[in-house]
Amino acid sequence: MRGASELARLGLRTTALAVDRYAAKGRGIVVLAYHRVGALTPMAVDLPDSLFAEQMHLLVESRRVVRLGEALRLLADPRPPKADPVVVTFDDGTADFLDRALPVLGDLAIPATLYVATAFIDEGRLFPHEGRPLSWAALQEAVDTGLVDVGTHTHSHVLLDRVDADTARDEFGRSVGLVHDRLGVDAVDFAYPKAVAPSPEVDRLVRSTFRSAALAGTRYNRYGATDPHALARSPIQVHDGTRWFQRKLDGGLGLEDRVRTLANRRRYAGATT
């Protein structure tokens, strides 16, 4: 079964690569989405330390990494810069961010945005696959490096296509409030849990609460034509290695993401978080 799954994935990627070759080459900013580092679980988004370090060195060599705030400023201008920037982001707030990812980011001076689900941090609640959460002290240590910006991922990682505006408002208020009270920073950027798009009423609330919001979409964000509350992010997985990682840096493999998004609609149909 595993072999069949790997063959199917390779076939999809090969098809996605062919589509990329025939598509018109565009310009824009790529936002990378990481989850875990250390290969401590069988999750596809839990990268080995060596692979993560190799990818970060590739980014340094490219000289393209910018903070999310700078990327948003550039996206508002229809005139592209000389080189297309890349933004590094992480989801959730597991302890491996401090233990394994941050040392690499710090050594290479790579800035990153960490979207935290604050209930897990505040209550010491485990993430799936026994994911140990960061503590507030650890998160403060990360912020103090000057490289880490903190955004929110809701309070309890609730999927926002199946809650009303009042529930979403409470989720946002608790998350933003905790980040401000515990860290003294304003969480102005948001990432949708599991990249699931919201209901129209929650979308309006997100736009009035945050400066940006991130969804799915393995592609570049176009200059002067990107909705900052619907940012596309390219999820990085173990099987990307370096070859497919470089394709994602160029805004490629969009077809793969579209297929994954369709599959996730069924996969998360009965879920709430």
C-alpha positions in Angstrom: 0.0 0.0 0.0 2.8 2.4 0.9 4.5 1.6 -2.4 1.4 2.3 -4.3 0.9 5.6 -2.4 4.5 6.7 -3.2 4.0 5.8 -6.9 0.8 7.8 -7.0 2.5 10.8 -5.4 5.4 10.6 -7.9 2.9 10.4 -10.8 1.1 13.4 -9.5 4.3 15.4 -9.1 5.5 14.4 -12.5 2.2 15.6 -14.0 2.4 18.9 -11.9 5.9 19.5 -13.2 4.7 19.0 -16.8 1.9 21.5 -16.2 4.5 24.0 -14.8 6.6 23.7 -17.9 3.8 24.7 -20.2 2.3 27.4 -17.9 3.3 31.0 -18.4 6.1 31.9 -16.1 5.1 34.6 -13.7 6.5 36.7 -10.9 5.6 36.9 -7.2 6.5 36.0 -3.6 6.5 32.4 -2.3 5.5 31.8 1.3 6.8 28.5 2.7 4.8 26.6 5.3 6.7 24.4 7.8 5.3 22.4 10.7 7.8 20.2 12.5 11.5 19.5 12.4 13.4 16.5 13.8 11.6 13.5 12.2 10.2 12.6 15.6 6.9 11.3 14.1 5.8 9.6 10.8 4.1 12.8 9.7 4.8 14.0 6.2 5.4 17.5 7.5 8.0 16.4 10.1 11.3 17.0 8.4 14.7 15.4 9.3 17.1 17.9 10.8 19.6 17.5 7.9 16.9 18.2 5.3 15.7 21.2 7.1 19.2 22.6 7.4 19.9 21.9 3.7 16.8 23.8 2.7 17.7 26.7 4.9 21.2 26.9 3.4 19.6 26.9 -0.1 17.5 29.9 1.0 20.5 31.8 2.4 22.4 31.2 -0.9 19.4 32.6 -2.8 19.5 35.8 -0.8 15.7 36.0 -1.2 14.4 35.6 2.3 12.3 38.5 3.8 10.0 39.0 6.7 6.3 38.6 6.2 5.7 42.3 6.8 8.2 43.3 4.1 6.6 40.8 1.7 3.2 42.3 2.2 4.6 45.7 1.5 6.1 44.4 -1.8 2.9 42.6 -2.8 1.0 45.9 -2.6 3.2 47.3 -5.4 2.5 46.1 -8.9 6.2 46.7 -9.8 8.2 43.6 -9.0 11.6 43.8 -7.2 14.8 42.6 -8.9 14.5 39.1 -7.2 11.3 37.4 -6.0 11.4 37.1 -2.2 10.6 34.0 -0.1 8.9 34.0 3.3 9.5 31.3 5.9 6.5 30.4 8.2 5.7 27.7 10.7 2.4 26.5 12.1 1.2 25.4 15.5 3.9 26.1 18.0 5.5 22.7 18.9 8.6 22.6 21.0 10.8 21.4 18.2 10.6 24.9 16.7 12.8 26.1 19.6 14.9 23.0 20.0 15.6 22.1 16.4 14.4 24.8 13.9 15.5 28.0 15.6 19.2 27.1 16.1 19.4 26.7 12.3 17.4 29.9 11.6 19.6 31.7 14.1 22.9 30.6 12.7 21.8 31.7 9.2 19.9 34.8 10.3 16.7 33.7 8.6 13.6 35.4 9.9 10.3 33.5 10.3 6.7 33.9 11.3 5.3 31.4 13.7 1.5 31.0 13.8 0.6 29.7 17.2 -2.5 27.9 18.4 -2.5 29.5 21.9 -4.6 27.0 23.8 -2.0 24.3 23.4 0.7 26.6 24.7 -1.3 28.1 27.5 -2.7 24.7 28.8 0.3 22.5 27.9 -2.0 20.5 25.6 -0.3 18.0 23.3 -0.6 18.5 19.5 -1.4 15.4 17.4 1.3 12.7 17.3 2.4 13.6 20.9 3.6 17.0 19.7 4.9 18.8 22.8 3.9 22.5 22.8 6.2 25.4 23.3 6.0 27.1 26.7 5.4 30.9 26.9 9.0 31.2 28.2 10.4 29.3 25.2 8.3 31.4 22.9 9.6 34.6 24.5 13.1 33.3 24.0 12.3 32.8 20.3 10.9 36.4 20.0 13.9 37.8 21.8 16.2 36.6 19.0 14.7 39.3 16.8 14.1 36.8 14.1 10.7 35.4 15.0 7.4 37.2 14.5 4.3 35.7 16.2 1.0 35.3 14.4 -2.1 33.3 15.4 -3.5 30.0 14.3 -6.7 30.5 16.3 -6.8 29.6 20.0 -7.9 26.0 19.8 -7.0 25.2 16.2 -10.7 25.3 15.2 -11.7 24.9 11.5 -13.3 28.2 10.5 -15.6 26.9 7.8 -17.9 25.3 10.4 -18.2 27.8 13.2 -20.2 31.0 13.5 -18.8 34.5 13.8 -19.2 34.7 17.6 -17.1 31.5 18.0 -14.5 32.8 15.7 -14.4 36.2 17.4 -13.8 34.5 20.7 -11.0 32.3 19.2 -9.3 35.4 17.7 -9.7 37.5 20.9 -8.3 34.8 23.2 -5.4 34.1 20.9 -4.4 37.7 20.2 -4.9 38.6 23.8 -2.7 35.9 25.1 0.1 36.7 22.7 -0.1 40.3 23.7 -0.3 39.6 27.5 2.4 36.9 27.6 4.9 38.3 25.0 4.1 42.0 24.7 3.7 41.8 20.9 0.7 42.3 18.6 -0.3 39.2 16.6 -1.4 40.9 13.3 -1.0 38.0 11.0 -3.1 34.8 10.8 -3.1 31.4 9.3 -6.1 29.2 8.8 -5.9 25.8 10.6 -5.4 23.1 8.0 -5.6 25.9 5.4 -9.4 25.4 5.3 -11.2 28.5 3.9 -13.8 30.2 6.1 -17.4 30.9 5.8 -18.2 34.4 4.4 -19.1 35.9 7.8 -15.8 34.6 9.3 -13.9 35.9 6.3 -15.2 39.4 7.0 -14.2 39.1 10.7 -10.7 37.9 9.7 -10.3 41.0 7.4 -11.3 43.4 10.2 -9.0 41.7 12.8 -5.7 40.9 11.0 -3.4 42.5 8.5 -3.0 39.2 6.6 -4.4 35.7 6.5 -2.8 32.6 4.9 -4.6 29.8 3.1 -3.4 26.9 0.9 -2.0 27.3 -2.6 1.4 26.1 -3.8 2.1 29.0 -6.0 3.6 32.5 -5.9 1.7 35.5 -4.7 1.5 38.1 -7.5 2.6 41.7 -7.1 -0.3 44.2 -7.1 -2.8 41.4 -7.5 -2.7 39.4 -4.2 -5.4 39.6 -1.6 -3.4 39.8 1.7 -6.2 37.9 3.5 -5.9 35.0 1.1 -2.1 34.4 0.9 -1.0 31.3 -0.8 1.5 29.1 1.1 3.5 26.2 -0.2 3.6 23.4 2.4 7.0 21.7 2.8 7.0 17.9 3.3 9.6 15.3 3.9 9.3 13.8 0.4 10.1 17.3 -1.2 13.7 16.7 -0.5 15.7 19.4 -2.3 14.6 18.8 -5.9 10.9 19.4 -5.3 11.7 22.1 -2.7 13.5 24.1 -5.3 10.4 23.7 -7.6 8.3 25.1 -4.8 10.7 28.0 -4.4 9.9 28.9 -8.0 6.1 28.8 -7.3 5.7 25.4 -8.9 3.7 22.2 -8.2 0.4 24.1 -8.1 -1.5 21.1 -9.5 -0.4 18.9 -6.6 -1.7 21.4 -4.1 -5.1 21.7 -5.9 -5.5 17.9 -5.7 -4.5 17.9 -2.0 -7.0 20.7 -1.3 -9.8 18.7 -2.9 -8.8 15.6 -0.9 -8.7 17.5 2.3 -12.3 18.7 1.9 -13.3 15.1 2.2 -10.6 14.2 4.8 -11.7 17.0 7.2 -15.4 16.7 6.5 -16.3 15.5 10.0 -13.5 17.3 11.9 -13.8 20.5 14.0 -10.1 21.1 14.7 
